[in-house]
Amino acid sequence: MNKSGPNKKLIDFRKIYEELKYYAIGFYNKFDEDHVWIMSASIAFNIIICIIPITLILTSILGIYLQREGAEVYLNDALNKAVGLTPEFKVKIMNLILGAIDELSSNSIMTAIIGSIGILWTASGLFSTLRDVLNRIYKTRSDTFYLWVKLRDIGMVFLILVVFLLSFSSTFILSIFQAIDKSFFGDAILNLGFTSTLLTHFIGLIFTFIMFYLIFKLVPQGFVSQKVAIISSITAAILYETLKYLFIFYLVSFANYQRVYGAYAAIVAVIFWLYYSSFTFVIGAEMGQLYKEKKLIKES
């Protein structure tokens, strides 16, 4: 009994070492074989293209709800409180903003139509890129009717958008449950204190996992096993959530984009974030494929 215990532990540590070695070497080879950085860049580029029609849609919504009279009163009051503005400069700012509001209000419907068509087209292109990336990583291929693929892409756009918004609305979702608890149960169920912050992050992680799982399972052409999709999704979700908070911490604590890039600092930060997000997606897919290849080696 005493002799078998240490040997068993030694075997376990050796197994862990072999697992780590396999995945480390596997990732090293995949970076060169699949061109991970290039695939991440192509996904990020297509996401940036999608931002253009999204901006048009948001602009049209602003145009519908903005009214010149209310905006004029609010702007006049705000500019009067501003220090150091000459009357001529105030008039120039007022005319510029009110002119933009008039333009938005008059063209809001057409802008919404163009933006809606644009988001369907560009998002479909994004999913085509995701499919090409996943087909390359998972080594899958299936001859499918082109029109059916495009229709499925459009459906995936709405599905993934809903889950994506839910992953970013975890705080709002938790606040709804807390409000229900307070109204009907006297704050007896979800009186969590600090734990509510952890629960918020956990809810966000769950929705992020669901989003990645839907992409890894449904987007590729050909069959992807449930276990491969789950492993890919867990890896991508954990990396995505971790990098999200590390990136926010980095921006707040260390980065000084404003000094380097000036007025374009926010744009540069968003581009970096999109690239890192795309990178986590590719790494998640590669992890699932490495698991699949290891399983095939054991079976052969």
C-alpha positions as CSV (number, residue, x, y, z in Angstrom):
1,M,0.0,0.0,0.0
2,N,2.7,2.5,1.0
3,K,4.8,1.6,-2.0
4,S,2.0,1.9,-4.5
5,G,1.0,5.4,-3.3
6,P,4.2,7.3,-4.3
7,N,4.3,5.4,-7.6
8,K,0.8,6.3,-8.4
9,K,1.5,10.0,-7.6
10,L,4.7,9.8,-9.8
11,I,2.6,8.4,-12.7
12,D,0.0,11.1,-12.2
13,F,2.7,13.9,-12.3
14,R,4.2,12.2,-15.4
15,K,0.8,12.1,-17.1
16,I,0.3,15.8,-16.3
17,Y,3.8,16.6,-17.7
18,E,3.0,14.6,-20.9
19,E,-0.3,16.4,-21.3
20,L,1.3,19.8,-20.9
21,K,4.1,18.8,-23.2
22,Y,1.7,17.6,-25.9
23,Y,-0.4,20.8,-25.9
24,A,2.7,23.1,-25.7
25,I,4.3,21.4,-28.7
26,G,1.0,21.2,-30.4
27,F,0.3,24.9,-30.0
28,Y,3.8,25.7,-31.2
29,N,3.3,23.7,-34.4
30,K,-0.3,25.0,-34.9
31,F,0.9,28.6,-34.8
32,D,3.1,27.9,-37.8
33,E,0.9,25.4,-39.6
34,D,-2.4,27.3,-39.4
35,H,-1.0,30.9,-39.3
36,V,-2.9,31.7,-36.1
37,W,-1.9,35.4,-36.2
38,I,-3.1,35.9,-39.8
39,M,-6.4,34.1,-39.1
40,S,-7.0,36.3,-36.0
41,A,-6.3,39.4,-38.1
42,S,-8.8,38.4,-40.8
43,I,-11.5,37.9,-38.2
44,A,-10.8,41.2,-36.5
45,F,-10.8,43.0,-39.9
46,N,-14.3,41.6,-40.7
47,I,-15.6,42.6,-37.3
48,I,-14.3,46.2,-37.9
49,I,-16.2,46.2,-41.3
50,C,-19.3,45.2,-39.4
51,I,-19.0,48.3,-37.1
52,I,-19.7,50.6,-40.1
53,P,-23.4,49.5,-40.7
54,I,-23.9,49.2,-36.9
55,T,-22.9,52.8,-36.6
56,L,-25.4,53.7,-39.3
57,I,-28.2,51.9,-37.4
58,L,-27.3,53.7,-34.1
59,T,-27.2,57.0,-36.0
60,S,-30.6,56.4,-37.4
61,I,-32.0,55.6,-33.9
62,L,-30.5,58.8,-32.6
63,G,-32.1,60.6,-35.6
64,I,-35.6,59.2,-34.7
65,Y,-35.4,60.2,-31.0
66,L,-33.5,63.5,-31.2
67,Q,-35.7,66.6,-31.4
68,R,-34.3,69.9,-32.5
69,E,-36.2,72.0,-29.9
70,G,-35.2,70.0,-26.9
71,A,-31.7,69.7,-28.1
72,E,-31.4,73.4,-28.7
73,V,-32.5,74.3,-25.2
74,Y,-30.2,71.7,-23.6
75,L,-27.2,72.7,-25.7
76,N,-27.7,76.4,-25.0
77,D,-27.9,75.7,-21.3
78,A,-24.8,73.5,-21.4
79,L,-22.7,76.0,-23.5
80,N,-23.7,78.9,-21.2
81,K,-22.2,76.9,-18.3
82,A,-19.0,76.2,-20.1
83,V,-16.1,78.4,-19.1
84,G,-13.8,80.1,-21.7
85,L,-16.1,79.9,-24.7
86,T,-16.6,83.1,-26.7
87,P,-20.1,83.9,-28.0
88,E,-19.0,83.4,-31.6
89,F,-17.6,80.0,-30.8
90,K,-20.8,79.0,-28.9
91,V,-22.9,79.9,-32.0
92,K,-20.6,77.9,-34.2
93,I,-20.9,74.8,-32.0
94,M,-24.7,75.2,-31.8
95,N,-25.0,75.4,-35.5
96,L,-22.7,72.4,-36.1
97,I,-24.6,70.1,-33.7
98,L,-28.1,71.3,-34.6
99,G,-27.2,70.8,-38.3
100,A,-26.1,67.3,-37.6
101,I,-29.4,66.6,-35.7
102,D,-31.5,68.0,-38.6
103,E,-29.6,65.8,-41.0
104,L,-30.1,62.7,-38.8
105,S,-33.8,63.4,-38.4
106,S,-34.4,63.9,-42.1
107,N,-32.4,60.8,-43.2
108,S,-33.0,58.4,-40.3
109,I,-35.3,56.0,-42.1
110,M,-33.0,55.7,-45.2
111,T,-29.9,55.4,-42.9
112,A,-31.7,52.6,-41.0
113,I,-32.5,50.7,-44.2
114,I,-28.9,51.0,-45.5
115,G,-27.5,50.0,-42.1
116,S,-29.8,47.0,-41.8
117,I,-28.8,45.7,-45.3
118,G,-25.2,46.5,-44.6
119,I,-25.1,44.6,-41.3
120,L,-26.7,41.5,-42.9
121,W,-24.2,41.5,-45.7
122,T,-21.0,42.3,-43.6
123,A,-22.0,39.9,-40.8
124,S,-22.6,37.2,-43.4
125,G,-19.1,37.9,-44.6
126,L,-17.8,37.7,-41.0
127,F,-19.4,34.3,-40.6
128,S,-17.9,33.1,-43.9
129,T,-14.5,34.1,-42.5
130,L,-15.2,32.3,-39.3
131,R,-16.3,29.2,-41.3
132,D,-13.1,29.3,-43.4
133,V,-11.0,29.6,-40.2
134,L,-12.8,26.7,-38.4
135,N,-12.7,24.5,-41.5
136,R,-9.0,25.0,-41.7
137,I,-8.5,24.3,-38.0
138,Y,-10.9,21.4,-37.6
139,K,-10.0,20.1,-41.1
140,T,-13.7,19.8,-42.1
141,R,-15.3,20.4,-45.4
142,S,-18.8,19.7,-46.8
143,D,-20.4,20.7,-50.1
144,T,-23.4,22.8,-49.2
145,F,-25.6,24.9,-51.4
146,Y,-24.3,28.5,-51.3
147,L,-27.7,30.2,-50.9
148,W,-28.5,27.9,-47.9
149,V,-25.2,28.7,-46.3
150,K,-25.8,32.5,-46.7
151,L,-29.3,32.1,-45.2
152,R,-27.9,30.1,-42.3
153,D,-25.3,32.9,-41.8
154,I,-28.0,35.5,-41.5
155,G,-29.8,33.4,-39.0
156,M,-26.6,32.9,-37.0
157,V,-26.1,36.7,-37.0
158,F,-29.3,37.3,-35.0
159,L,-28.7,34.3,-32.7
160,I,-25.1,35.2,-31.8
161,L,-26.1,38.9,-31.5
162,V,-28.7,38.0,-28.8
163,V,-26.2,35.8,-26.8
164,F,-23.5,38.4,-27.2
165,L,-25.7,41.1,-25.8
166,L,-26.7,38.8,-22.9
167,S,-23.1,38.2,-22.1
168,F,-22.5,41.9,-21.8
169,S,-25.7,42.4,-19.8
170,S,-24.9,40.1,-16.9
171,T,-25.1,42.9,-14.4
172,F,-28.5,44.0,-15.7
173,I,-29.8,40.4,-15.6
174,L,-28.6,40.0,-12.0
175,S,-30.2,43.3,-11.0
176,I,-33.6,42.1,-12.4
177,F,-33.4,38.9,-10.3
178,Q,-32.4,40.9,-7.3
179,A,-35.4,43.3,-7.8
180,I,-37.8,40.3,-8.1
181,D,-36.2,38.8,-4.9
182,K,-36.6,42.1,-3.0
183,S,-40.2,42.7,-4.1
184,F,-41.6,39.2,-3.5
185,F,-39.2,37.5,-1.0
186,G,-37.9,40.4,1.0
187,D,-34.3,40.1,-0.3
188,A,-34.1,36.7,1.3
189,I,-32.7,34.7,-1.6
190,L,-30.2,36.9,-3.4
191,N,-28.8,38.9,-0.5
192,L,-25.3,38.0,-1.6
193,G,-23.2,41.1,-0.9
194,F,-19.7,40.8,-2.4
195,T,-20.7,37.4,-3.9
196,S,-23.1,39.3,-6.3
197,T,-20.0,40.6,-8.1
198,L,-18.6,37.1,-8.6
199,L,-22.1,35.9,-9.7
200,T,-22.2,38.7,-12.3
201,H,-18.9,37.6,-13.7
202,F,-20.1,34.0,-13.7
203,I,-23.3,34.8,-15.6
204,G,-21.2,36.7,-18.2
205,L,-18.9,33.7,-18.5
206,I,-21.9,31.3,-19.0
207,F,-23.3,33.4,-21.8
208,T,-19.9,33.8,-23.4
209,F,-19.5,30.0,-23.3
210,I,-22.9,29.6,-25.0
211,M,-21.9,32.1,-27.7
212,F,-18.7,30.3,-28.5
213,Y,-20.3,26.9,-28.4
214,L,-22.9,27.9,-31.0
215,I,-20.2,29.2,-33.3
216,F,-17.8,26.2,-32.9
217,K,-20.7,23.7,-33.3
218,L,-22.8,25.3,-36.0
219,V,-20.6,27.4,-38.2
220,P,-18.1,24.9,-39.6
221,Q,-19.0,22.8,-42.6
222,G,-18.9,19.2,-41.7
223,F,-19.3,17.4,-38.3
224,V,-17.7,18.8,-35.1
225,S,-18.2,16.5,-32.1
226,Q,-19.9,17.9,-29.0
227,K,-16.8,17.3,-26.8
228,V,-14.5,19.2,-29.2
229,A,-17.0,22.1,-29.3
230,I,-17.2,22.2,-25.5
231,I,-13.5,22.1,-25.0
232,S,-13.0,24.8,-27.6
233,S,-15.8,26.9,-26.0
234,I,-14.5,26.6,-22.4
235,T,-11.0,27.6,-23.5
236,A,-12.2,30.5,-25.6
237,A,-14.6,31.7,-22.9
238,I,-12.1,31.6,-20.1
239,L,-9.4,33.4,-22.2
240,Y,-11.9,35.9,-23.5
241,E,-13.2,36.9,-20.0
242,T,-9.7,36.9,-18.5
243,L,-8.3,39.0,-21.3
244,K,-11.2,41.4,-21.1
245,Y,-10.6,42.3,-17.5
246,L,-6.8,42.3,-18.0
247,F,-7.2,44.6,-21.0
248,I,-9.4,47.0,-19.0
249,F,-7.0,47.0,-16.1
250,Y,-4.1,47.7,-18.6
251,L,-6.0,50.6,-20.2
252,V,-6.9,52.1,-16.8
253,S,-3.5,51.6,-15.1
254,F,-0.7,51.6,-17.6
255,A,-1.6,52.4,-21.2
256,N,-1.5,56.0,-22.4
257,Y,-3.1,55.9,-25.8
258,Q,-4.3,59.5,-25.5
259,R,-0.7,60.8,-25.5
260,V,0.4,58.7,-28.4
261,Y,-2.7,58.7,-30.6
262,G,-4.5,61.8,-29.5
263,A,-8.2,61.9,-30.6
264,Y,-7.9,58.4,-32.2
265,A,-7.0,56.7,-28.9
266,A,-10.4,55.1,-28.4
267,I,-10.3,53.7,-32.0
268,V,-6.9,52.2,-31.4
269,A,-7.9,50.7,-28.1
270,V,-11.0,49.1,-29.8
271,I,-8.9,47.7,-32.6
272,F,-6.5,46.1,-30.2
273,W,-9.4,44.6,-28.2
274,L,-11.0,43.2,-31.3
275,Y,-7.7,41.6,-32.4
276,Y,-7.1,40.0,-28.9
277,S,-10.7,38.7,-28.9
278,S,-10.3,37.1,-32.3
279,F,-7.0,35.6,-31.1
280,T,-8.8,33.9,-28.1
281,F,-11.4,32.5,-30.5
282,V,-8.7,30.9,-32.7
283,I,-6.8,29.6,-29.7
284,G,-10.0,28.0,-28.4
285,A,-10.6,26.2,-31.7
286,E,-7.0,25.0,-31.8
287,M,-7.3,23.6,-28.3
288,G,-10.4,21.5,-29.4
289,Q,-8.5,20.3,-32.5
290,L,-5.5,19.2,-30.4
291,Y,-7.8,17.3,-28.1
292,K,-9.3,15.6,-31.2
293,E,-5.9,14.7,-32.7
294,K,-4.8,13.3,-29.3
295,K,-7.9,11.1,-29.1
296,L,-7.3,9.8,-32.6
297,I,-3.7,8.9,-31.7
298,K,-4.9,6.9,-28.7
299,E,-7.5,5.1,-30.8
300,S,-5.1,4.2,-33.6
